[in-house]
Amino acid sequence: MQPNTQPQLADMSVLAGQTSLLSKLEVNDSPFLSCYLDAQSGPGSCRQFIEDKAALIRPHLAGVTRLEFENALNMVYRQLEGAWHPDVKGMAIFARGLAGGRHLTAIQLAVPMRNSLAVYRAPEVLPLIALQDSQPVFMLLLACEGSVQVLKLDLGSVVPHAWPLRVLPHPTEPTAVRPLLSGSGLQRIHRLVSANTGMPLVVAADADSLPALKDCLPLRAASSLLHSLALPAGVDQVAAVDFVRRSVASARTEMRTELAVRLVRSKRVNGPAVTGQVATLEALRAGNAESLVIADGYDTSGMPQWEAKIELPRLACAQGVDVIVADSDELRYLGGVGCLLRQHQERRAMPRPAHFGQLDLVA
């Protein structure tokens, strides 16, 4: 029997592990290629994108660095020529040539990535971190199309945990309370949800069925409930899952924006926060950072000797510090990056008086 050599799509646990390993790799002066691809366009289009970017990078390289770049680039091309999962939508490929300590990591994903090619001494892990933050893993209790299902949503994949359970018909008496499931069905839901109490839970159904579906939850699941969502009328399961995904992603975006606002406000009142590349780097090196917040679209042009967008997330990830990418014009104005500091490390400033900036007359 031939072994199954088809590449697998990365789930969240695999992606987190690969991100951690990449962030802890030893770096040197050899060029490290970090390539992110929207694989929906196919191998030919992906290769053409890389070739176009490589043509822009080559004039900036010379000597051994140029040879090492070409070596790593050929490793990326060979990876593109290999097997693709039938459902792959995005890819991340990291390569370094032999002289710098050969390294090749290829990750196939069920979600598309924005095309980019970075050449630096270290791998660029920020897109992987942003993907993990925007695509949380959660369990979905879904009532749709006359059935109730328990699904696991993990990086674009939808994994059913059990066969669909048929909902009970509407009661004949208008005043009767409508139970959604039979007794055996309710017990099955209890077992499935109770077995995954460590995973966030989302409940989704049409507006009429949502209260009854929430009543199906065991009491211990209340602490895991992340959202309860009323589905648009008449949607099928595919559309319902897409609606839930977009709703959860929207809530995550709001949370990231609120964190950026908290960082900016804390900085302005001399609270436990720093902004700018240098201050952020010092906080990370000192082990004082609680969260690293980067403005979405934060970038530097050219090919600098020290690339903050690569170095700061890599250092934070290696330390286990949370990294958040947020859409914040205020943070961009303050340097595009900052850290919330650990409370026990903050330097407490004297609070401003209640009427700060006004003249108080005392008789």
C-alpha angles and dihedrals in degrees: 000000000000115000118243105257096171110126116248128231112247117247123203095272092052092046092050091049094049091047091052093049092049092050091054098048116124110250132210138163095288115109115258116202120215111187125183119186141187095225094189089087092060136243096293094055091045092053092048091054091052092047091051092050093044090054089059094047100047097073089061093055131073143171119355092354090059092049091049090049091054091047092054091043091056089052089056092049091051090051091053090052092056129087120304125204110247091238098042114135102165139026137196118195125183121188140173127177129244099265093059095044111286114258133170127174122171122184123188116201139194089223127064122250128210111258112254140144121201125185115196141126091268135038119268106236100166095098089053091050092047090050092053091049095048097043107050119184113242144156117248123207101197130185108192139139093009098308142084120228137181110219135177115218111202123167097323095321123112113208119186115220096198144356114287115271116223115236119233119256120259113277116257093231112072093216095050119109109249113231110206099206139025120253093263092046091051091052090051092053090049091053095047095046094042091053091059102043092137092062123081112253130217122190119201133176140129114292093260095050099038097087091049091047092052088051087060091067121100115241093248090061093066093087091053096050108118102171141352111207132192109220123223113260119273100009121149124225096271092051091043093054090047090051091050092048092051092046093051091045090051091052090050090051091053091049092052091048091051090051091052090050090050090051094050093046092048091050092051094054094044091255128150097300141094132195135197131053099277098045091044092051091050091050092051094046091049091050092240098120120108097175133006113215120194125187113241109255092022106156144145124221128233127018106297125186090241120035112198094192089061102032100047098051090043092053092044093049092049089054095046092247116153113252118204128185110205136177101239127147090188092057091048088055090052093053103290096264139061147154135235105219130224110265096234089057098050121116104229113225123202108266118248116253117258092253097040111172095021130103114250116200116207120192 
